[in-house]
Amino acid sequence: MKNIHLIYFSPSLSTRKIIRKIGKEMGTKIKEHDVTMGFPDTLNIESHDLVIFGIPVYAGRVPQLAVKAFEKIKGDKTPAVLVCVYGNRNYDDALLELKDISVANGFVPIAAGAFIARHSIFSDVAVGRPDKEDKQEIQKFAQECFRLYQSYNKNKQYSLPDVKGNYPYREPTQGGYVPTGDDRCDDCGTCVSQCPTSAIPRSNPKVTNMDLCIRCARCITLCPEHSRAFRGELYETVKTKFAPLMAVRKEPEVYMCKI
């Protein structure tokens, strides 16, 4: 046993929070790789290490920026734990897609989990999550993952139970609304420098390029003046229809290899 690598794409920081909790529960040497703003280098991870991949679910899929970053991270029959985080709607094909990506890059999935956090676009959904019950489930998941890791043997065959999802993966979609700033914006430039797709112009940080924006809500999360938010008639209309459909509480779902 050497290192546990936390590798995550987490614009609004919810995925990072859950991944860090999983790593903390394992109580050993942790290395973090935040790929939210890109991952310029190739990373090769040996089979005696453990990788925990974490992503938020975007319209039922792995975010494309995460896919591109993960392509540069290679394993050598390296054990991996797969985690997706979603806003109480559905994780659809995201966890299955993450499993396929990890296998293609030389990793061996030994566990996977889907956990719930506050919705990044419709912030009235799943408020307060992960809550106490979620954190208990995350703790149990982490402990079981660590047990699996301790007994891992790269020369054995491991089969993760069928992860929910479909082929072909669902087509990714985006709403016709983006975050914008209001009069509280003081032109600090935080959103400009922290946007993963450079969708916010330095000349006018109150606006957002709809063609570039991926609706990740990073600018909303990091804005020190709380100026940025999703706004507009279309957004409010969709929010009114969308929120009641996600009112029923979803619970974490986990998948474990049998050893």
Helices and strands as residue ranges (DSSP letters): E 4-8, H 14-26, E 30-34, E 43-45, E 50-56, H 64-70, E 73-75, E 78-86, H 94-104, E 107-116, H 132-150, E 179-180, H 190-194, H 218-222, E 229-230, H 233-245, E 253-256
